[in-house]
Amino acid sequence: MTGNEVKQNLTEGGGGSSASSGNNRATALVCGGAGCRSSGCAEIKDTLERRLKHHDLEGEVQIIETGCMGPCSLGPLVVIYPEGVFYKELQPEDAQEIVDEHLLKGRKVERLLVEKPEARQEIKHSIEELEFFKKQRKVALENCGIIDPSNIEEYIARDGYRALGTALTEMKPQEVVKLIKDSGLRGRGGAGFPTGLKWELTAKAADEPKYVVCNADEGDPGAFMDRSILEGDPHRVLEAMTIAGYAIGAGSGYIYVRAEYPMAIDHLQTAIEEARHYGLLGEDVFEQDFQFDIEIRVGAGSFVCGEETALMHSIEGKRGMPTPRPPYPAQKGLWNQPTLLNNVETYANVPNIVRNGAEWFNSMGTENSPGTKVFALAGDVRNTGLVEIPMGITLRELVYDIGGGIPEGKDFKAAQTGGPSGGCVTEENLDMPIDYESLQEVGSIMGSGGLIVMDESTCMVDVAKFFMDFIVDESCGQCTPCRDGTKQMYDILNRITAGEGEPKDIERLRELSETIKKTSFCGLGKTAPNPVLSTLDNFEEEYRAHVEDKRCPAGVCQGLLSYSIDPQECIGCSRCAESCPVDAIDGEPGGVYQIDGDTCIKCDNCFQVCPVNAVSRS
């Protein structure tokens, strides 16, 4: 397809996608997200193809491998259209049955459909009926899980590049900037800075050349929002960056993506080559007097390179270390030139805003936080995965309605938002609306969108130690407060969880936290103490139990546990003694075994191997 043909297609309207193709009586969408790939989606796809060939159905049924569909805990996934029948947790033999029964005979395979956990008899037949999707609103993710991300024509058929065509042929650059400002879109990568204002400041900068940069260095533990967009809908980001280039007067763009995302890099490179071939990148984009091209820069996976100045230094080939601001990137960024820098999800909202208008975007979310937000929902929740919700939805709705609640009937304890720079939201805030201001009020942040749910069995001191360990490893080492202060905080937490904590340690943690926040050089250091402060503020009693009572209430910290064997329950199987590496368990087969507390190293082996739960830990 030539550039003129693409333009004609966009002018006349796309229409359809792989999920609604008129050339086939059915389409099978196979989730190709990273989670489903790791659990065997390639084998599922191969089995579908072989079985269709066996029945001579290749010309009637199309098979498409998509990006992430969302409900990662249910993968591997297949959705059959036009009905939208959703099949979960598939094995290769299940894929064969789907072909034999559903695609050949028109009979749904009900044992592979989703059931409500509290009512097993209630079976959900289609993707639209799933509770996981009912309260979601797909904007940034509207194509993920629906199109083949390696096929530009499927993106075009879903109105792809229409927004770019509108911007270049019907709008002046300043009108595009005003539209983004009026939409109220805020940066989805951290503190929520107004996106339109950032575009305006860069557009007004006098120096040239200017650059557009996409921050895809997603480093928060448990976060996979940006990766999923790049893997499932890469053209959306290219289109948005090209619109941004037109709006601010830039001719070049860079996508900075971490090396740990090989599939995202591969899909991006394919998309860039396709866009160049179709005349949507490069010279005379849309046959207009506008030139814009994009290159990929692969980072080594340093968390600090998520900070914008460190990221730009890395693109330049320098060590990724932050520098003072001002000047801000809008004045002096990449190679000391004006630079616009947004993250993947922020750009992913732009095409929809240009197509549908600022009022449409403002109709979602809240007054100060319009639009939607993508979250990577993980941890102690039934339905883990990728979700997109309107701003303002409550945490309870996200965890219980979309996430399906806490497994095994356990109670919700907290949710960590904002990754290592964020904090925990407790049970008393479950009905709090999710928006920038509300999260800040309770001591957390939106961040890029990682959300880890924790149940009653979680030790909050151990959680704080986990994040501090991460920060110590990821500090660039440039400034003393971050480099040495976070190590001191980790050492204190390590002592506390090992049963060696002192009463003054809690106050020491608070003092160190305040000093590091005030004196660190960049945002990484200034926010590094947040998980500790947040857990201290909300769960100080747990810290005191560790320090004063030498007890871990959640039974997680090995150094604070004691092991014993209930003589009434012990069956004398000797498995505990056989598993003990230090011979701390005495007894004879058929008799009752005992644990010598002075010799026990608390390795937990005996607890794990006991077949009758006679071993207890407290």
C-alpha positions, -999 to 999 in steps of 0.1 A, spaced: 0 0 0 15 34 -10 14 66 10 -15 79 -12 -35 47 -6 -30 50 31 -42 86 29 -72 75 9 -80 48 34 -77 72 63 -99 98 45 -126 72 37 -125 55 70 -109 23 82 -134 -1 96 -128 -34 112 -99 -53 125 -87 -88 127 -115 -94 152 -142 -84 128 -128 -93 94 -155 -98 68 -133 -122 48 -136 -150 74 -165 -166 92 -145 -167 124 -113 -152 139 -93 -167 167 -73 -141 187 -44 -157 206 -30 -136 234 7 -130 227 15 -109 257 46 -118 277 27 -137 303 9 -159 278 40 -164 258 58 -177 289 30 -201 296 28 -215 260 7 -194 237 30 -203 207 21 -240 212 -16 -231 214 -14 -211 182 5 -239 164 -21 -265 175 -50 -243 163 -33 -239 129 -26 -276 125 -61 -286 135 -77 -261 112 -56 -275 84 -67 -310 93 -103 -300 88 -95 -278 57 -107 -247 75 -76 -224 70 -95 -203 45 -125 -198 68 -109 -191 101 -82 -165 107 -57 -169 135 -41 -137 149 -15 -134 176 -22 -101 195 -6 -82 223 -17 -86 260 -54 -90 265 -53 -81 302 -62 -110 325 -27 -124 328 -37 -149 356 -60 -167 332 -35 -173 303 -29 -187 278 -60 -171 263 -79 -174 231 -110 -153 220 -132 -165 192 -150 -139 171 -176 -128 160 -192 -141 193 -163 -130 215 -161 -163 233 -133 -162 259 -113 -193 266 -88 -195 295 -59 -215 309 -55 -235 277 -33 -265 270 -25 -277 234 -52 -304 237 -77 -277 246 -69 -258 214 -76 -289 194 -110 -293 211 -118 -257 204 -113 -263 167 -132 -297 167 -162 -284 187 -165 -246 184 -150 -238 150 -162 -270 133 -195 -277 150 -204 -244 166 -205 -258 201 -188 -238 229 -164 -257 251 -179 -247 284 -153 -262 307 -128 -237 293 -150 -207 299 -147 -183 329 -167 -190 360 -175 -167 388 -155 -179 419 -184 -175 443 -210 -192 419 -194 -219 399 -226 -226 381 -226 -191 365 -205 -194 333 -194 -163 314 -196 -170 276 -182 -139 261 -154 -114 269 -180 -86 274 -196 -105 303 -164 -109 323 -163 -89 355 -127 -81 348 -136 -59 319 -170 -44 330 -156 -13 348 -127 -8 325 -125 19 299 -99 13 272 -82 43 257 -45 38 257 -51 0 255 -80 2 230 -61 -20 204 -41 -42 228 -53 -77 225 -74 -70 194 -50 -64 165 -18 -80 152 8 -55 164 31 -64 135 6 -54 108 2 -17 101 -29 -23 81 -47 -36 112 -38 -5 131 -50 17 101 -83 -3 101 -88 8 137 -85 45 128 -48 44 132 -29 74 118 -61 93 113 -52 116 141 -19 123 124 -36 130 92 -60 154 109 -32 173 127 -11 177 96 -38 186 71 -64 204 92 -46 220 122 -18 244 129 9 233 154 -3 257 180 -38 243 177 -25 209 184 -8 221 215 -39 239 227 -60 208 222 -36 188 244 -37 216 270 -75 217 269 -78 180 274 -62 182 308 -40 152 300 -14 147 328 19 128 325 13 91 332 48 84 342 52 100 376 40 132 393 13 140 367 27 172 352 3 188 327 12 174 293 -1 203 273 20 228 293 51 207 287 43 207 249 37 245 250 70 253 267 90 232 243 71 247 213 80 282 225 117 274 229 137 294 204 166 270 198 166 244 170 167 215 163 142 201 188 136 165 198 108 143 209 117 116 234 96 86 247 105 73 281 100 35 279 125 27 307 98 11 329 117 0 359 93 -3 389 90 -39 403 58 -55 391 51 -28 364 44 -38 328 21 -12 314 44 6 290 59 -27 278 24 -41 270 15 -10 249 47 -12 229 43 -49 224 6 -48 216 1 -14 198 35 1 188 21 23 160 0 43 185 32 56 201 48 63 168 17 83 157 16 103 189 53 111 188 49 123 152 20 145 162 41 159 190 70 165 166 46 186 144 32 204 173 65 216 188 85 219 156 108 188 160 122 166 132 136 137 152 124 114 179 139 87 202 123 59 221 144 49 250 135 13 260 152 -11 283 170 -41 269 149 -65 291 120 -58 267 131 -77 236 96 -82 222 88 -46 226 120 -36 208 113 -61 180 77 -48 175 88 -12 176 115 -18 150 90 -35 127 65 -7 132 91 20 124 100 2 92 64 -2 82 56 35 89 86 46 68 75 24 40 39 38 41 51 74 41 41 80 78 76 86 90 105 103 72 103 129 44 70 146 35 48 128 60 13 126 47 26 144 16 30 175 37 60 197 41 69 180 73 98 157 81 99 134 112 117 102 120 121 80 150 150 59 163 152 33 191 178 36 219 182 6 241 191 11 278 209 -13 300 181 -14 326 192 12 351 162 24 372 177 59 376 175 63 338 138 67 343 147 102 355 145 124 325 180 140 326 197 107 333 177 92 304 188 119 280 225 115 290 222 78 283 208 85 248 238 107 242 261 78 251 270 91 285 266 75 319 230 77 330 233 101 359 209 130 368 218 167 365 203 197 383 171 213 370 166 241 358 173 243 330 144 219 322 144 197 290 120 221 273 148 246 272 179 225 272 175 187 269 190 162 245 223 176 233 214 209 250 185 214 227 148 218 235 133 184 241 98 171 248 99 140 270 68 119 279 63 83 288 46 56 267 12 58 282 10 96 280 17 94 242 -8 65 239 -36 89 248 -28 115 222 -43 100 190 -76 95 208 -76 131 220 -69 145 185 -96 122 169 -123 128 196 -115 162 211 -107 176 245 -143 175 258 -145 137 251 -113 131 271 -126 154 299 -158 134 301 -138 106 317 -121 107 351 -123 136 376 -120 174 372 -83 175 381 -74 140 368 -93 135 335 -91 104 314 -81 69 323 -51 52 339 -34 19 331 -24 -3 360 -4 -35 363 -25 -52 389 -4 -78 408 1 -95 441 -25 -111 464 -55 -107 441 -74 -133 420 -73 -115 387 -38 -102 381 -31 -84 348 -32 -53 328 -62 -30 334 -73 5 323 -98 24 345 -114 58 345 -97 81 370 -118 84 401 -127 47 404 -122 35 440 -95 12 451 -122 -12 463 -137 -14 428 -103 -21 413 -93 -48 438 -126 -65 443 -147 -59 412 -120 -60 385 -94 -79 405 -119 -105 419 -108 -99 455 -82 -116 477 -76 -154 472 -82 -180 499 -107 -158 518 -79 -136 533 -83 -100 542 -69 -70 523 -41 -53 541 -26 -27 518 -18 -18 482 16 -4 471 12 22 444 40 41 426 66 14 430 98 22 450 89 59 449 54 54 462 37 42 494 10 19 507 -27 25 507 -45 8 536 -79 -8 542 -93 24 556 -87 40 522 -103 13 501 -131 37 491 -108 65 482 -110 76 445 -78 68 425 -65 101 412 -33 121 417 -44 142 446 -61 115 466 -31 92 465 -8 121 475 -30 128 505 -25 93 519 13 94 514 15 76 480 18 86 444 3 74 411 37 67 396 37 49 363 9 25 374 23 -5 392 -2 -16 419 7 -45 442 -20 -59 464 -10 -74 498 -31 -96 521 -30 -101 558 -1 -125 556 23 -98 543 49 -83 567 51 -46 560 86 -43 575 97 -69 550 80 -50 522 99 -18 532 131 -38 532 124 -52 497 120 -18 482 150 -3 501 171 -32 488 160 -23 453 168 14 458 203 6 471 211 -15 440 196 11 417 212 43 431 236 59 407 259 67 435 263 104 426 251 119 459 259 109 494 224 109 509 210 85 483 242 64 480 250 60 517 217 70 534 196 43 517 222 17 526 220 27 562 182 24 561 185 -10 545 209 -22 572 186 -11 599 156 -28 583 177 -59 578 186 -59 615 150 -55 625 138 -84 604 166 -106 617 155 -100 653 184 -77 662 165 -44 661 168 -17 688 142 6 702 159 36 687 159 21 652 124 34 644 133 69 651 166 65 632 146 54 602 124 85 604 154 108 607 173 92 579 142 94 557 137 131 562 174 138 556 175 118 524 143 134 511 156 169 517 192 165 505 192 140 477 201 152 442 173 138 421 138 124 423 150 88 429 167 98 461 140 123 472 113 96 470 135 66 481 123 67 517 86 67 508 79 30 513 96 31 547 77 63 558 44 50 545 47 16 563 59 34 595 29 58 594 4 30 588 19 0 605 41 12 632 28 -15 655 44 -41 633 78 -24 635 74 -23 673 65 -59 674 97 -67 655 118 -45 677 103 -48 712 87 -82 712 111 -99 687 81 -112 669 69 -109 632 30 -108 634 27 -120 598 51 -149 604 73 -139 575 107 -128 589 127 -160 595 149 -145 621 119 -139 644 102 -172 640 103 -202 664 95 -237 654 78 -265 673 61 -298 667 27 -307 682 31 -341 698 -6 -348 693 -4 -342 655 30 -358 648 28 -391 630 65 -400 633 71 -400 596 107 -385 601 104 -362 570 111 -332 592 143 -347 606 155 -358 572 150 -323 558 169 -305 586 204 -294 575 217 -290 610 202 -321 628 181 -299 651 152 -325 651 154 -356 673 131 -386 674 126 -421 661 104 -433 632 70 -440 645 75 -419 675 72 -382 683 98 -357 670 111 -326 688 130 -295 676 160 -281 695 154 -244 694 191 -236 702 203 -256 672 175 -246 647 186 -222 620 150 -215 610 154 -226 574 116 -235 572 123 -270 557 104 -289 584 74 -266 581 73 -271 543 77 -309 543 54 -320 572 24 -338 556 0 -333 585 9 -297 595 22 -308 629 51 -283 626 41 -248 636 60 -215 634 53 -184 655 
